[in-house]
Amino acid sequence: MRPSPQMQPRPAVFFDRDGIVNRSPGAGYVERPEDFHILPEFFEALRIATARGYPAVVVTNQRGVSLGRVSPSALEAMHDRLRAALAERGLALLDIRVCASGDNADPRRKPNPGMLLEAAAAHALDLARSWMIGDSERDIEAGRRAGCAVTVRVAEEGTPTSATWKVADMAELARLLERRLPPLG
């Protein structure tokens, strides 16, 4: 879908998936929809972003698909479950972008910015005023390479990062968004 020429680009908040939207599987993969557990704090972070006027986009590497550990239908069922849980709370995502490739040279695979650039082109998003939120340096680097104004890393105390801000957990992320995410116009 191409944005209409009269649409003014608007900033967005980009969220990584595992560890931000849902409970992290650790070193493995969320392989089945029944193992996809949405973090309650994500709902609050999304509610704040939405209330401030920012559309939200999930950008997620899902190498487990290319490895055959996660079926495409299971991945889609997880995202359907996410959309339904959000709708029950009056929330929605603008888009979910997935890179299933395991090839680190793939321009869409984070830390490369391809998914963010695609979403920006498809939805008339202003990356220079957008935020990228993730739990790894790959997420932060993807946001920086895409030209996002702000990057936020959710990580344990003492974890080094190049992010604009670092928070210890998703509850602290919601508080940061409450304090720092400027309302749109």
N, C-alpha and C positions, 0 to 999 in steps of 0.2 A: 504494500500500500504506500503510495507516494503522498506526502503532505501537499495540500493545496497551496498555491503560490501566496495567497493572502494570509496564511497562518504565520503568526509570529513565533519564532522558536521560544520555547519555555524550558526552564531548568527541570531536572528530574532528580530523584534519589534512586541510585542503583544499589541493589542488595545482592550479595553473594547468597547462595542457598544453604548448603550444609554448614551448620554451626551458627548461622544467622537466622534463617527462616525456620529451620528444623534442627532437632538434636543431631549433633555431629556423630557420624558412625565411627569416628577415630580414623585409623589408617585404612579401613575398608570402605565399603559402599553400602548405601541404603539400597537393598536389593529388591525388597517387596513393599507394596503399598502399606501393609499392616505394620511395617517397621518405620514408617515415615511419621514422626512425631513433631508437630509444629510447636515451636517455643511460644508460650503465652506472651512473653515479652516482645516478640516480633509484632504481635497484633498492636501493642501500644506504640511501638516505633512507627509502624505504618500509619496508625491513626493520627499521630502527630504530623507526619509528612503530608498526609492527605489534607488535614485540617489547615495546614499552611499553604496549600495550593499546589503541592508538588505531585506529579504522577510518579508512580514507582514501577521500576523494572527489575526483575530478577535476572541476573546473568550468572550462569553456572557451568563449570566444567563437569562433565559426567563421563569420564573415561571408562567407567564400568560398562557402559553400553558397547563401546568398541571392543572391550575384552570379553564380551559375552556373559558378563556377570549380572547385568541388568537388562531386561528385555525392553525394547522401545515401548511396548504396551504397559509394562509396569511403571516406567518413567512417566508416561502420560497419565496413568491412574493416580500417581502421587500428585501430579500437578492439578488434576481434576479435584482431588481431595483438598488441596490447598485453596483453589478457587472457591470451592463450596464452603469451606470453613470461613473464608474471608467474607463471602456474601452473607452468611448467617450473622455477621457482625457489622454489616453495612459497609464493608471495605472491598477494594478491588485492586488488582494490579493492571497497569497499562499493558504489560507484556512479560513474557518469560522467554529468555533466550538461552539456548542450550548448545554447548559444544561437546559432542560425543567423541570427538577425535582424541586419540592418545598421543598424537604427534605434536611435540612442543613447538614445531615450526609452523603449525597451523595458525594463520593470522587471527582466528576466532578464539583460540585457546588462551585463556589467561596464563601468563601476564600480558599477552598480546591484547590489544584493545578492540579487536574486531567486533565482538558482540555489542559493545557499547556504541561503536561507530554505526553499526547496522541499525540499532534501536534509534539512535539520534536521527539518522536519515529517514527511517520509516515513520517516525512520529514527530518530526520537527522539534527535536530537543536541543537545547543550548548547553552543550557540554561545558563550556567555560563558566557556567553558573551552577553546574550540577555537583552532586555529592556521590562518592562511591564508598560503600560500607562493606567490609569483609573481615574475615578472621585470619587471613594469611597475607604475606607480602606479595603473593601473586595477584591478589585482589587489589592491593594498594598500587602496585606497579601498573596494572591494567587501567586503573582510574587515572593515574598520572599520565600515562602514554596517550590516553584518550583526551586529555586536557581538562579533566574535572577540576573544579576550583578547590574542592575539599575532599580529603580522604580520611576515613575513620577506620581504625583497626580495633577489633574486639579481641583482646588477648590478655593473658595473665600478666600480673605485675612483673616488671623486669624484662619482658620480651622486647627486644629491639625492634624498631619500626621506623620507616621513613614517612609514615602517615602524618597528616596535619594534626590529628588528635588520636589518642589511644584511650580506650575505656576497658575496664576489667570484665564487664559482662553486659548482657543485653539490657538489663534493668538500668545500668549506668548509661547505655546508649540512649535510651528513651529520655533520660534526664538531660543529656547533652543536646539532643535534638530540641527539647523544650527550651533550653537556654540559648542555643546558637543558630538554629535553622531559621533564617529570616522569613517572615510571611511574604508571599508574593502579592503584589499589588493592587 
